[in-house]
Amino acid sequence: MHSSLMQKENFSRSEELFKKAMNLKPVHPHSYFGLALLYRMTGHPEESLKVLERLFILMPKTPGIESTQIYSEASNLYSEIKSETETKTSTH
């Protein structure tokens, strides 16, 4: 559901739904990862990093293979965004 909204570029509605999902189930890693992706796609890398950092705090609270995969993807995304923002900072 969330990914189809992002594809339609209905970013504000997607953001609203991700945040609602996070409020309903605060330890569900998919909502955090989705919101982080949304922020990256919309040019808000700092917000994306903040959401990913909150996701990493949840890691010990959500065991299981599915969560492990999300955390792996989140770690990669975090590294990519950090690298991009550091590159932009060093070139300005």
For each residue, the residues with C-beta under 8 A, 3 or more apart:
1: 4 5 17
2: 5 6 14 17 18 21 34
3: 6 7 34
4: 1 7 8
5: 1 2 8 10 13 14 17
6: 2 3 9 10 11 14 34 37 38 41
7: 3 4
8: 4 5
9: 6
10: 5 6 13 14
11: 6 14 15 38 41 42
12: 15 16
13: 5 10 16 17
14: 2 5 6 10 11 17 18 34 38
15: 11 12 18 19 35 38
16: 12 13 19 20
17: 1 2 5 13 14 20 21
18: 2 14 15 21 22 31 34 35 38
19: 15 16 22 23 35
20: 16 17 23 24
21: 2 17 18 24 25 28 30 31
22: 18 19 25 26 28 31 32 35
23: 19 20 26
24: 20 21
25: 21 22 28 31
26: 22 23 58
27: 58 61 62
28: 21 22 25 31 32 62
29: 32 33 55 58 62 67 70 71 74
30: 21 33 34 70
31: 18 21 22 25 28 34 35
32: 22 28 29 35 36 51 52 54 55 58 74
33: 29 30 36 37 52 55 70 73 74 77
34: 2 3 6 14 18 30 31 37 38
35: 15 18 19 22 31 32 38 39 51
36: 32 33 39 40 48 49 51 52 55 74 77
37: 6 33 34 40 41 48 77
38: 6 11 14 15 18 34 35 41 42
39: 35 36 42 44 45 47 48 51
40: 36 37 44 45 48 77 81
41: 6 11 37 38
42: 11 38 39
43:
44: 39 40 47 48
45: 39 40 48 49 81 84 85
46: 49 50 85
47: 39 44 50 51
48: 36 37 39 40 44 45 51 52 77 81
49: 36 45 46 52 53 78 81 82 85
50: 46 47 53 54
51: 32 35 36 39 47 48 54 55
52: 32 33 36 48 49 55 56 74 77 78 81
53: 49 50 56 57 78
54: 32 50 51 57 58
55: 29 32 33 36 51 52 58 59 70 71 74
56: 52 53 59 71 74 75 78
57: 53 54
58: 26 27 29 32 54 55 61 62
59: 55 56 62 67 71
60: 63
61: 27 58
62: 27 28 29 58 59 67
63: 60 67
64: 67 68
65: 68 69
66: 69 70
67: 29 59 62 63 64 70 71
68: 64 65 71 72
69: 65 66 72 73
70: 29 30 33 55 66 67 73 74
71: 29 55 56 59 67 68 74 75
72: 68 69 75 76
73: 33 69 70 76 77
74: 29 32 33 36 52 55 56 70 71 77 78
75: 56 71 72 78 79
76: 72 73 79 80
77: 33 36 37 40 48 52 73 74 80 81
78: 49 52 53 56 74 75 81 82
79: 75 76 82 83
80: 76 77 83 84
81: 40 45 48 49 52 77 78 84 85
82: 49 78 79 85 86
83: 79 80 86 87
84: 45 80 81 87 88
85: 45 46 49 81 82 88 89
86: 82 83 89 90
87: 83 84 90 91
88: 84 85 91 92
89: 85 86 92
90: 86 87
91: 87 88
92: 88 89
